[in-house]
Amino acid sequence: MIERPIKDVNTTVVLVTGPSGAGRSTAINAFEDLGYETIHNIPLALLHRLITGPSVGRPMALGIDVRTRDFSVSGVFEIQEAFAQSSEYEPSLLFLDCQADRLLQRYSETRRRHPMALAETPARGIELEAELLAPLRDRADILIDTTTLTPHDLKADIGELFGSENSTGLAVSVQSFSYKRGVPRGIDMVMDCRFLRNPYWDESLRGKSGKDAEVLAYVQNDSRYEPFFSKLKDLTSLLLPAYRDEGKAHFSIGLGCTGGQHRSVALTEELAKALAADGWQVSKRHREMERRKGA
């Protein structure tokens, strides 16, 4: 169940709380993927310093639970009010709820002790925590019941409620490289561009890079360029939404050629430009050009 969504603003501060095992860590990770500054279990006394200190310049999500040092229900309300009194922040209280039997099942699966009943059964801890947190639940601005949600479901709900209109929830990186130096680590999808015309063999282009218009034009004049780029764009347009829906936070695409200076650089520039035009959050890197510059 989701109640009372709020609008997204640059100064949003979300206080994330709820019973242990309800999915708070998953929620905090989801906020981080959305570009929020996230802090988990910071002592409440230190949060006052955060309010009076310089603004972080982006929305924040603060995880608070019974394990937080100096935790109290009244303390959480005081922090929320202090943020509200500041002209820089708009606080909201997000409560992640979960039915007791599902919480008990989760504790049975992980075999962890409940923080409120270390010497007793998890069932007793769940009961005590529910009583303690009841006022927070009643006054929450947003309530998400995670009883039947998977981690992917919860991430999707967080994205729907707190993602900005321009946010895709997936960061995409496109980078060029030379096969002589090997495929970069951490690449999710690799494309070999060595079948295209090589500007290296044109002496007037050898000293230039794929960023130069003359090199791009040379590569694009290859009759195989257009169908290849069109299919590459179609493939990424198909895959990126699927990976985003799966909960992936980052997807990297590697484009390689022989030297990593011409063809792969040109393709990287064009693909990054096309993806950005479609609204994706895109970064680009040219590994071999960076190495040459730093040499």
N, C-alpha and C positions, 0 to 999 in steps of 0.2 A: 504494500500500500504506500502511495506517495501523496503527501498532502502539502498544500500551500507552497508551491514553488516561488522562488524570488527571481527578480531580474538580475542580470549579470552587470556588474559595474567594476571599474578598475580598483576601487578601494574595498571590495568585499572582503570580509573576514568571516570564515565559517568555523564555528566551534563544533567539533565532531565528537560526540559522546554516545554512550549507550552501554548495555551490559557486555561483559567480557565474552568474547566468542561470537558477537553479532556481526563482525566484519569490518571493524574500525581500521585495521591495518590495510585491508583491501581498498577501503574508501580513501585513505590517505594516499596510497599509491596512485589511485585514479586521479586525485586532485593534482598530484605531482605531474602526471602525464598531461594534464590540461594546462600546465604552466604555472600552477600556484606555488607560492613559497610554502613549504610544509614543515611543521614541527610536531613531533609526537611526544607526549608526556612531559612537556616542559613544566617545571613547578609553577604554580599559579602566581607566586610572588614575583617571579621573573617576568611574567607576562605584563605586569604594570610597567616595567622598564621598556618593554617592547612598544607599549602604547606611547610613552613619552619620548622615545628615541626617534631617530630619523625614519621616514617612511621607506619601506622596502621597494616601493614603486610598482608593485603588482599584487594581485589578490593573494590572500593567505588562507591556509586551512590548518587549524590547530587541533591535534588529537588530545583529548582529555578523558581520563577514566579513573577508576578507583585506585589504580596503581600510581597515579600522579602524586608526587610529593605535595603535602598540605592540601590534598583534595577535600572539597566539601561542596555540597550543593549550593549553599549560599555564596561560596567563593566563586563558583562558575557564574552565578547571576551577577556578582559584583564585577567580574571581568567583562561580561557582556555589556553591562551598563557603562563601564569605563570606556570601552570602545565606542559605544553609542554617543557618549558625551564628547568624544574627539571629533573634530571637524574633518578628519582625514579618512575615517573608516565607517563602513556600514556593516555591523555584525549581524550574523544569523546563527541560530542554534540548530544544528542538525542532529537528530536523535536516531540512531540505528537500533531498531527493536527486533526482538526474536522471541518466539514462543519457548517456554521453559523446556518442553520435551525435546525440541530441536537443539537447544543449547546443551542439554544433558547428553544428547547423542554425539555432538561435536566433541565434548570433553571425553566421552568414552572412546572416541576414535583416536584422539591425540594423547590420551592418558596424562593430561596435564592437571595440576592442582588448581583449584579455583582460588584467586587472590584474596577472597573474603572468607575462605574456609580452608586454610592450609592443613589443618588437623582434622577436618571433617570431610563429609562427602561433597562432591560437586553440587549435588541437588540442594544441599543446605546453603552453599555459597550463592547459587543462582537465586534462591529465595530471598536471602538477605540483601543481595544487590538490587533486586527488583524493588524492594521496599525503599531502599535508599534513593534510587534514581527516579522514583515515581514523580516527584515534583518537576524534574527536568523533562521527563516525557510529556507531562501535561502542558508545559509551557514552551515546548519546542516549536520553532518556526517551520521546520520541515521534519517529517517523520517518514522513514523508510522501514518497512517490515521486511527483514531479510530471511524470514523463516523458509520460504520456498525458492529463494534466489540462489543462483550459482554465482561465483565470483565475477564471471563475465556479465551476468545480468545486473549485478550491483554496479559494476563499472559503467555499464550502459546508462543506468539510471542517473548516476552522478554526472555523466557527460551531458545527458539531456537537461538536467536541472541547472548545471553550473558552467557548462561549456559556452564560450562566447559564440556569437552568430558566425564569426569568421573562422572559428576553430574547427579543424577536422578531427582532432583527437589522435592524429597520427602524424609523426614527424618523418619526413622523407629526406634521405640524403642521396645525392647522385655524385659519383666520383669517377674520374678517369685514372687509368694506371697503365703501366707497361708490363707486358707479359714477361719481359726479360727479368724483371724484379719480382715477379710472382703476383698472385692475386692477393689483394689486401685482406687482412683478417676481418671477420665479422660481416662480410658481404652476404646479403640474402639472395640476390639475383645477379648473375653475371652474363654480360653480352659481349661477344667477340666481334670487334669492328675491323679486323684485319683483312676482310674480303673487299673493303672499299678502296678506291684509288688512294694511293699514298702520296701526299704532298711532299714528302721528304725527297722524292726523286726529281722535283722541280727546284732547281737551284735558287730561283727567286723566292721560293716559299720555305726553303729548308730552315732558315733562321727565324721564321715566324711561328706562331702557335695557332691552335684551333680557335682562339679568341679573335683572331684577325679576320676581317671580312673576306679577304682574298682566299684564305685557307678554307673557310666555310664554303665559299662559292665553288672552290675546286672540288671539295668532297661532295657537295650537293649535285654537281654535274655528273656524278656517277649515276647511271641509269638505275642502279640497284638501291640508291640512297632513299628515294621517296617511298617505295613500297616497304623497305625495311623500317624506316622511321615511323611510317603509318601503323604498321603492325606492332611495333614496340610501344607506341603510344596507346594503341587499343589494348594491348596486354596489361600495361600498367593501370589503365583506367578500369579494367576488369578486376585486377588483383587488389589494388590498394583499398577499395571499400570493404572487400572481404576480410583483409587482414585487420582493418580498423574494427570491424564488427566482431572479430574474434578476440579483440582486446589487446592487440599488439600496439605498442607505443611508438616503435621506430622501425622503419623499413629502409634498407640500404640497397642501392643499385650500383653495380660496378660496370663500367664500359672500358674495355681494354683494347689496345692496339700494340704495335711493335715497340715504339719508343715512348708512348704516352704523352706526346706533344701535339699531335695534329688531329687525327681522326677521332680518337676517343675524347679529346678535349672539345672538339666541335660538337660531337653528339651529346656530351654532357651538358654543354651550355644550352643547346636547343631543347633537350628533354626537360631540364630544370625550368626553363622558361615556359614550356607548354604546361607542365604540371602546376606551376605557380598561377598561371592564367586560369586553371581549373579550380583554384582555391585551396590547393594543398600547401602545407607549410614545408618549404623546400630549402635545403642547404646544399651547397656544392663544394667539391674539393678536387684539385688537380694535383695528385700526389707527386708526380715526377717534376712538374713545374715548381712545386714547393721545394723539392730537394735541390733543383738546379739553382733556385734563388738563394737557398741557404748554403750552397757549396762555397 
